[in-house]
Amino acid sequence: MNAPNLPTSLVDNPRLDRWIHFNEDRTVRIASGKVEIGQGVVTALSQIAADELDLPLERVQLLSGDTEHGPDEMYTTSSLSIEMSGGSIRLVCAEVRAKALDRAALRLNCSPDDLTVVDGRFLQNGEATGQDYWTVAGEIDFSQPPSGAVRPKQRDAYKVVGQSIKRLDLPAKVTGQAAYVHDVLPRDVLHARTLRQPNPGATLVALDEAAIRRAAKGELQIVREANFVAFVSPVESVAEAAAVAAAEHASWDKLRQLTPAHAEAAWLEGQPAEDR
């Protein structure tokens, strides 16, 4: 395999240390320029790395979207996360695994072919050697570019890839610990909710602002322009509570009374219409 056959992401980020780093806590940090937007890519890329390195999935930590410490893969789109980033991680991990085996073999005065990798530890004839990725990582030049010359594992050797496992990103999403891009708030941001006319032509006659403020239970600004009212607060839940309470404390004129039939789609279809 030669350089032109490398994935574009690997060609654009041609240093091993942009993709992989062995941490002191005996985990490995795998970096990707792709980000998690609900497609499960963090889990899938971690599976690829775990298989190529013969590591349990819990020992793999995926760093995504950090171009200071990881590769710049521009944007996350379509299926390119697996094709480009996954392909790059697969090749990088395969090459680093081979380099680590070479270093361990030198220490043990044996051939790399005599060694196997189990949970990141190097075994010789099935016996522990006292060597693993973390004991030899300091002897590997991670500043060099990947050659692409090391063949990754074949499909029948996969143990993690292709398995249905729990998504790594979901617990934080479900419990609210994870922030999405639209959850990142600028400083001094204000939240707003609105009170809308119940129907076109309705006129707001009265609004019990005191009752709304009591229900909101927080700092609140009420902005009113004709029949439009907005509730503004630095706390989103306060603005939401004000909007809910406003519906009960607003008096309207020219309300349109809808019968149950008016709410049926059949009634709407039966009304006069102009095709144009």
LUMTOR-195104 format. One line per 4 residues: number of its first residue (from 1); for each residue x, y, z of N, C-alpha, C. Coordinates in steps of 0.2 Angstrom, whole numbers, plus 5000, padded with zeros to 4 digits. Layout:
NUM	X Y Z X Y Z X Y Z ~ ...;
//
This chain:
1	5004 4994 5000 5000 5000 5000 5004 5006 5000 ~ 5003 5011 4996 5007 5017 4995 5003 5023 4997 ~ 5007 5029 4998 5004 5035 5000 4997 5037 4996 ~ 4997 5037 4990 4991 5039 4986 4985 5035 4988;
5	4986 5029 4990 4980 5025 4992 4978 5026 4999 ~ 4981 5031 5003 4979 5033 5010 4973 5037 5009 ~ 4968 5036 5014 4962 5041 5015 4964 5048 5015 ~ 4960 5052 5012 4962 5059 5011 4963 5062 5018;
9	4960 5060 5023 4961 5063 5030 4968 5061 5033 ~ 4970 5056 5031 4977 5054 5033 4983 5057 5029 ~ 4981 5059 5023 4986 5063 5019 4986 5070 5021 ~ 4980 5072 5023 4980 5079 5026 4983 5080 5033;
13	4983 5075 5036 4985 5075 5043 4991 5069 5044 ~ 4997 5070 5041 5001 5065 5041 5006 5064 5046 ~ 5003 5064 5052 5008 5062 5058 5004 5057 5063 ~ 5007 5052 5065 5004 5047 5069 5001 5050 5076;
17	5005 5055 5078 5003 5058 5085 4997 5063 5084 ~ 4994 5064 5078 4988 5068 5077 4982 5063 5078 ~ 4983 5056 5078 4978 5051 5078 4978 5047 5085 ~ 4984 5046 5088 4984 5041 5093 4989 5044 5099;
21	4987 5042 5105 4992 5044 5110 4990 5039 5116 ~ 4996 5036 5119 4995 5032 5125 4995 5035 5131 ~ 4990 5035 5135 4989 5039 5141 4993 5035 5147 ~ 4994 5039 5152 4998 5036 5158 4993 5032 5162;
25	4987 5033 5161 4982 5029 5165 4980 5022 5161 ~ 4985 5020 5156 4984 5014 5153 4978 5014 5148 ~ 4976 5019 5146 4971 5020 5141 4974 5023 5134 ~ 4971 5023 5129 4974 5025 5123 4969 5031 5120;
29	4971 5036 5118 4967 5042 5116 4967 5041 5108 ~ 4962 5040 5105 4961 5040 5098 4958 5047 5096 ~ 4960 5050 5091 4958 5057 5089 4954 5056 5082 ~ 4949 5060 5082 4945 5060 5075 4943 5068 5074;
33	4943 5070 5068 4940 5076 5067 4933 5076 5066 ~ 4930 5071 5066 4923 5070 5065 4919 5071 5072 ~ 4913 5073 5072 4910 5074 5079 4903 5070 5079 ~ 4901 5069 5085 4895 5065 5086 4889 5070 5085;
37	4885 5068 5080 4878 5072 5079 4873 5067 5079 ~ 4873 5062 5083 4868 5057 5083 4868 5051 5079 ~ 4874 5050 5075 4874 5045 5071 4878 5039 5074 ~ 4881 5040 5080 4884 5034 5083 4892 5034 5081;
41	4894 5039 5078 4901 5038 5075 4907 5038 5081 ~ 4905 5041 5087 4910 5040 5092 4911 5033 5094 ~ 4906 5029 5094 4906 5022 5096 4909 5018 5091 ~ 4907 5019 5084 4910 5015 5079 4917 5016 5078;
45	4920 5023 5078 4927 5024 5078 4931 5021 5083 ~ 4928 5021 5089 4931 5017 5095 4931 5010 5094 ~ 4926 5007 5091 4926 5000 5090 4932 4998 5085 ~ 4933 5002 5080 4938 5001 5075 4945 5001 5078;
49	4946 5006 5082 4953 5007 5086 4954 5001 5090 ~ 4949 4999 5094 4949 4993 5099 4951 4987 5095 ~ 4948 4986 5090 4950 4979 5086 4957 4979 5083 ~ 4959 4985 5080 4965 4985 5077 4971 4985 5083;
53	4970 4987 5089 4975 4987 5094 4974 4981 5099 ~ 4969 4977 5098 4968 4972 5103 4967 4974 5110 ~ 4963 4979 5110 4961 4982 5117 4954 4982 5118 ~ 4952 4981 5125 4945 4981 5126 4942 4988 5125;
57	4936 4989 5123 4933 4995 5121 4934 5001 5127 ~ 4933 4998 5133 4933 5003 5139 4940 5006 5139 ~ 4945 5004 5136 4952 5007 5137 4953 5012 5131 ~ 4948 5013 5127 4949 5017 5121 4945 5024 5123;
61	4948 5029 5122 4945 5036 5123 4945 5040 5117 ~ 4940 5042 5114 4939 5045 5108 4939 5053 5109 ~ 4944 5056 5106 4944 5063 5106 4941 5066 5099 ~ 4936 5069 5099 4933 5071 5092 4932 5079 5092;
65	4934 5081 5086 4933 5088 5084 4937 5093 5087 ~ 4943 5090 5090 4948 5095 5093 4954 5095 5088 ~ 4954 5101 5084 4960 5101 5079 4966 5103 5082 ~ 4966 5105 5089 4973 5107 5092 4977 5101 5094;
69	4973 5095 5096 4976 5089 5098 4975 5083 5093 ~ 4971 5084 5088 4969 5079 5084 4969 5081 5077 ~ 4967 5077 5072 4967 5079 5065 4961 5084 5063 ~ 4963 5088 5058 4958 5093 5056 4954 5089 5049;
73	4948 5087 5050 4945 5083 5045 4939 5087 5042 ~ 4940 5094 5043 4935 5099 5041 4928 5097 5044 ~ 4923 5094 5040 4916 5094 5042 4914 5087 5043 ~ 4909 5086 5047 4906 5079 5048 4900 5079 5043;
77	4900 5074 5038 4894 5074 5034 4894 5067 5030 ~ 4887 5066 5028 4886 5059 5025 4889 5053 5029 ~ 4892 5049 5025 4895 5043 5028 4902 5043 5028 ~ 4905 5049 5027 4912 5050 5027 4916 5049 5033;
81	4912 5049 5039 4915 5048 5045 4919 5041 5046 ~ 4915 5036 5043 4918 5029 5043 4923 5028 5038 ~ 4921 5031 5032 4925 5030 5026 4932 5033 5027 ~ 4932 5040 5029 4938 5043 5029 4941 5043 5036;
85	4938 5045 5041 4941 5045 5048 4942 5037 5050 ~ 4937 5033 5049 4937 5026 5051 4943 5023 5048 ~ 4943 5024 5041 4949 5021 5037 4955 5023 5039 ~ 4956 5030 5041 4962 5033 5044 4964 5030 5050;
89	4960 5029 5055 4961 5026 5062 4963 5019 5061 ~ 4960 5016 5057 4961 5008 5056 4968 5008 5054 ~ 4971 5011 5049 4977 5011 5046 4983 5013 5052 ~ 4981 5019 5055 4986 5021 5060 4986 5016 5066;
93	4981 5013 5068 4981 5008 5074 4985 5002 5072 ~ 4984 5000 5065 4987 4994 5063 4995 4995 5063 ~ 4997 5001 5060 5004 5003 5060 5007 5004 5067 ~ 5004 5007 5071 5006 5008 5078 5007 5001 5082;
97	5002 4997 5081 5002 4990 5084 5009 4986 5081 ~ 5010 4987 5075 5016 4983 5072 5022 4986 5075 ~ 5022 4993 5075 5028 4996 5078 5030 4994 5085 ~ 5024 4994 5089 5025 4992 5096 5027 4985 5097;
101	5025 4980 5093 5027 4973 5093 5034 4973 5091 ~ 5037 4977 5086 5044 4977 5085 5048 4979 5091 ~ 5046 4984 5094 5050 4987 5100 5050 4982 5106 ~ 5044 4978 5107 5044 4973 5112 5048 4967 5110;
105	5048 4965 5104 5052 4960 5101 5060 4961 5102 ~ 5062 4967 5101 5069 4969 5103 5070 4968 5110 ~ 5066 4970 5114 5067 4970 5122 5067 4962 5124 ~ 5063 4958 5120 5063 4951 5122 5067 4947 5118;
109	5071 4950 5114 5076 4946 5109 5072 4940 5106 ~ 5066 4942 5103 5063 4937 5099 5060 4940 5093 ~ 5056 4936 5089 5053 4939 5083 5046 4942 5084 ~ 5044 4947 5081 5038 4950 5082 5032 4945 5081;
113	5034 4940 5076 5029 4935 5075 5028 4930 5081 ~ 5032 4930 5086 5032 4926 5092 5027 4929 5097 ~ 5025 4935 5096 5021 4939 5101 5014 4939 5098 ~ 5009 4939 5103 5002 4941 5102 5000 4946 5107;
117	4995 4950 5105 4992 4955 5109 4986 4953 5112 ~ 4985 4954 5119 4979 4953 5122 4978 4958 5127 ~ 4972 4962 5126 4971 4968 5131 4977 4972 5131 ~ 4980 4973 5126 4986 4978 5126 4992 4975 5128;
121	4992 4969 5131 4998 4966 5134 5001 4961 5128 ~ 5008 4961 5128 5011 4957 5123 5013 4950 5127 ~ 5011 4945 5124 5012 4938 5126 5016 4934 5121 ~ 5020 4930 5124 5025 4925 5120 5023 4918 5122;
125	5021 4914 5117 5019 4908 5119 5013 4907 5124 ~ 5009 4912 5124 5003 4913 5128 5005 4915 5135 ~ 5011 4917 5136 5014 4919 5143 5015 4926 5143 ~ 5014 4929 5149 5015 4936 5150 5022 4938 5149;
129	5024 4943 5146 5031 4945 5145 5033 4951 5149 ~ 5028 4955 5152 5029 4961 5156 5029 4967 5152 ~ 5028 4966 5145 5028 4971 5140 5021 4973 5138 ~ 5020 4979 5136 5013 4981 5133 5014 4987 5130;
133	5009 4990 5127 5009 4996 5123 5013 5002 5127 ~ 5011 5002 5134 5013 5008 5138 5020 5007 5140 ~ 5023 5001 5140 5030 5001 5141 5035 5002 5135 ~ 5032 5002 5129 5036 5003 5123 5034 5009 5120;
137	5029 5013 5122 5026 5018 5118 5032 5024 5117 ~ 5036 5025 5123 5041 5030 5123 5046 5029 5118 ~ 5047 5023 5115 5052 5021 5110 5050 5022 5103 ~ 5043 5024 5102 5040 5025 5095 5040 5032 5093;
141	5042 5033 5087 5042 5040 5084 5035 5042 5082 ~ 5031 5045 5086 5024 5046 5083 5024 5052 5079 ~ 5030 5056 5078 5030 5062 5074 5030 5060 5066 ~ 5032 5054 5065 5033 5052 5058 5026 5051 5055;
145	5026 5051 5048 5019 5050 5044 5018 5042 5044 ~ 5012 5041 5044 5010 5033 5042 5012 5031 5035 ~ 5014 5025 5035 5017 5023 5028 5011 5020 5025 ~ 5006 5017 5028 5001 5013 5025 5003 5006 5023;
149	5009 5004 5025 5012 4998 5022 5009 4992 5027 ~ 5007 4993 5032 5004 4988 5037 4997 4986 5035 ~ 4996 4980 5034 4989 4978 5032 4985 4977 5039 ~ 4979 4980 5039 4975 4980 5044 4972 4973 5045;
153	4968 4971 5050 4965 4965 5051 4960 4963 5046 ~ 4959 4957 5045 4954 4954 5040 4948 4954 5044 ~ 4942 4954 5040 4936 4954 5043 4934 4948 5048 ~ 4937 4943 5047 4936 4937 5051 4939 4937 5058;
157	4944 4942 5058 4948 4943 5065 4944 4948 5069 ~ 4939 4951 5067 4936 4957 5071 4932 4953 5077 ~ 4933 4957 5083 4930 4955 5089 4925 4960 5091 ~ 4926 4966 5089 4922 4972 5092 4918 4975 5086;
161	4921 4976 5081 4918 4979 5075 4912 4974 5073 ~ 4907 4977 5071 4901 4973 5069 4897 4971 5075 ~ 4899 4971 5081 4895 4969 5086 4890 4975 5089 ~ 4884 4973 5091 4879 4978 5093 4881 4979 5101;
165	4884 4985 5102 4886 4987 5109 4882 4993 5110 ~ 4882 4995 5117 4879 5001 5119 4882 5007 5116 ~ 4878 5012 5114 4881 5018 5111 4885 5022 5117 ~ 4891 5024 5116 4895 5027 5121 4892 5034 5122;
169	4889 5037 5117 4887 5044 5118 4880 5045 5121 ~ 4876 5040 5121 4869 5040 5123 4868 5042 5131 ~ 4871 5039 5136 4870 5041 5143 4870 5048 5144 ~ 4875 5051 5142 4876 5059 5143 4870 5062 5140;
173	4868 5060 5134 4863 5064 5130 4856 5063 5134 ~ 4855 5057 5137 4849 5055 5140 4848 5059 5147 ~ 4854 5059 5150 4854 5063 5157 4855 5070 5156 ~ 4857 5073 5150 4858 5080 5150 4865 5082 5151;
177	4869 5077 5152 4876 5079 5154 4880 5082 5147 ~ 4878 5080 5142 4881 5082 5135 4878 5088 5133 ~ 4883 5092 5130 4880 5098 5127 4881 5098 5119 ~ 4875 5099 5116 4875 5100 5109 4878 5107 5107;
181	4879 5108 5100 4881 5114 5098 4877 5120 5100 ~ 4870 5118 5099 4865 5124 5101 4864 5124 5108 ~ 4867 5120 5112 4867 5121 5120 4873 5126 5122 ~ 4877 5127 5118 4883 5132 5120 4880 5139 5120;
185	4880 5142 5126 4877 5149 5126 4883 5154 5127 ~ 4882 5159 5123 4886 5165 5124 4885 5169 5131 ~ 4889 5173 5133 4889 5176 5139 4883 5181 5139 ~ 4879 5181 5145 4874 5186 5146 4868 5184 5141;
189	4867 5178 5139 4862 5177 5134 4855 5177 5138 ~ 4850 5179 5134 4843 5180 5137 4839 5175 5133 ~ 4834 5172 5137 4829 5167 5134 4822 5171 5133 ~ 4819 5169 5128 4812 5173 5127 4807 5167 5125;
193	4801 5169 5127 4795 5165 5125 4789 5170 5123 ~ 4785 5168 5119 4780 5173 5117 4773 5171 5119 ~ 4768 5176 5119 4761 5175 5120 4758 5177 5113 ~ 4755 5172 5109 4753 5174 5103 4745 5175 5103;
197	4742 5178 5098 4735 5179 5097 4732 5172 5096 ~ 4726 5171 5100 4723 5165 5099 4720 5164 5092 ~ 4719 5169 5088 4717 5169 5081 4719 5176 5078 ~ 4719 5176 5071 4720 5183 5068 4715 5187 5070;
201	4716 5194 5071 4711 5199 5073 4710 5199 5080 ~ 4712 5194 5084 4710 5195 5091 4714 5201 5094 ~ 4711 5204 5099 4714 5210 5102 4715 5209 5109 ~ 4721 5210 5112 4723 5209 5119 4720 5215 5123;
205	4715 5213 5127 4712 5218 5131 4716 5219 5138 ~ 4718 5214 5141 4721 5215 5148 4726 5209 5149 ~ 4731 5210 5152 4736 5205 5154 4738 5206 5161 ~ 4737 5201 5165 4739 5202 5173 4746 5200 5173;
209	4750 5206 5173 4757 5205 5173 4760 5202 5180 ~ 4756 5205 5185 4758 5203 5192 4757 5196 5193 ~ 4752 5193 5191 4751 5186 5191 4756 5182 5187 ~ 4758 5184 5182 4763 5181 5178 4769 5181 5181;
213	4771 5186 5184 4778 5187 5187 4778 5182 5193 ~ 4772 5181 5197 4772 5177 5202 4773 5169 5200 ~ 4770 5168 5195 4771 5161 5192 4778 5160 5189 ~ 4781 5165 5186 4787 5164 5183 4793 5162 5189;
217	4792 5166 5194 4797 5164 5200 4804 5166 5198 ~ 4805 5172 5195 4812 5173 5194 4812 5180 5190 ~ 4818 5182 5188 4819 5188 5185 4816 5188 5178 ~ 4812 5193 5177 4808 5193 5171 4806 5200 5168;
221	4807 5200 5161 4805 5207 5158 4799 5205 5153 ~ 4794 5209 5154 4788 5208 5149 4788 5214 5144 ~ 4789 5211 5138 4789 5216 5132 4783 5215 5128 ~ 4779 5221 5128 4772 5221 5124 4772 5226 5119;
225	4770 5224 5113 4769 5228 5107 4762 5226 5104 ~ 4757 5230 5105 4751 5229 5102 4748 5222 5105 ~ 4747 5218 5101 4744 5211 5103 4749 5206 5104 ~ 4756 5208 5103 4761 5203 5104 4765 5204 5111;
229	4766 5199 5114 4769 5199 5121 4775 5194 5121 ~ 4781 5197 5124 4787 5192 5124 4789 5192 5132 ~ 4791 5187 5134 4793 5186 5141 4801 5184 5141 ~ 4805 5189 5143 4812 5188 5143 4815 5187 5149;
233	4820 5182 5150 4823 5181 5156 4830 5178 5155 ~ 4835 5179 5159 4841 5175 5159 4841 5168 5160 ~ 4835 5166 5163 4834 5159 5165 4829 5156 5160 ~ 4830 5151 5156 4825 5149 5151 4819 5146 5155;
237	4819 5143 5160 4813 5140 5164 4809 5145 5166 ~ 4812 5151 5168 4807 5157 5170 4803 5159 5164 ~ 4806 5160 5158 4803 5163 5152 4797 5158 5150 ~ 4799 5151 5151 4794 5146 5149 4788 5146 5154;
241	4789 5147 5160 4784 5147 5165 4780 5153 5164 ~ 4782 5159 5162 4779 5165 5161 4774 5164 5155 ~ 4776 5161 5150 4772 5160 5144 4767 5155 5145 ~ 4768 5150 5149 4762 5146 5151 4757 5149 5155;
245	4759 5153 5160 4754 5157 5165 4751 5162 5161 ~ 4754 5165 5156 4751 5171 5152 4744 5168 5149 ~ 4744 5162 5146 4738 5160 5143 4732 5160 5147 ~ 4733 5159 5154 4728 5160 5159 4726 5167 5161;
249	4731 5171 5160 4730 5178 5163 4729 5183 5158 ~ 4727 5181 5152 4726 5186 5146 4719 5186 5144 ~ 4716 5192 5143 4709 5193 5141 4710 5196 5134 ~ 4706 5193 5129 4706 5194 5122 4699 5196 5120;
253	4699 5201 5115 4692 5203 5112 4693 5200 5105 ~ 4687 5199 5101 4686 5197 5095 4689 5190 5094 ~ 4688 5186 5099 4690 5179 5099 4685 5175 5094 ~ 4688 5171 5090 4684 5167 5085 4683 5160 5089;
257	4676 5159 5089 4674 5153 5092 4673 5147 5087 ~ 4677 5142 5088 4678 5136 5083 4673 5131 5086 ~ 4669 5128 5082 4665 5122 5084 4669 5116 5083 ~ 4668 5110 5086 4672 5104 5084 4672 5102 5077;
261	4667 5104 5073 4667 5102 5066 4673 5106 5063 ~ 4674 5112 5065 4679 5117 5062 4686 5114 5063 ~ 4687 5109 5068 4693 5106 5069 4695 5100 5065 ~ 4690 5098 5061 4690 5092 5057 4693 5094 5050;
265	4697 5089 5047 4700 5090 5041 4695 5090 5035 ~ 4690 5086 5037 4684 5086 5032 4681 5092 5031 ~ 4680 5096 5036 4677 5103 5036 4681 5107 5031 ~ 4688 5107 5033 4692 5112 5029 4692 5110 5021;
269	4692 5104 5020 4692 5102 5013 4686 5104 5009 ~ 4680 5105 5013 4674 5106 5010 4673 5114 5009 ~ 4678 5118 5011 4677 5125 5011 4679 5127 5004 ~ 4675 5133 5001 4677 5136 4995 4684 5137 4994;
273	4687 5135 4988 4694 5136 4987 4695 5139 4980 ~ 4701 5142 4979 4703 5144 4972 4709 5141 4970 ~ 4709 5137 4965 4715 5134 4963 4719 5138 4958 ~ 4725 5139 4960 4729 5144 4955 4737 5142 4956;
//
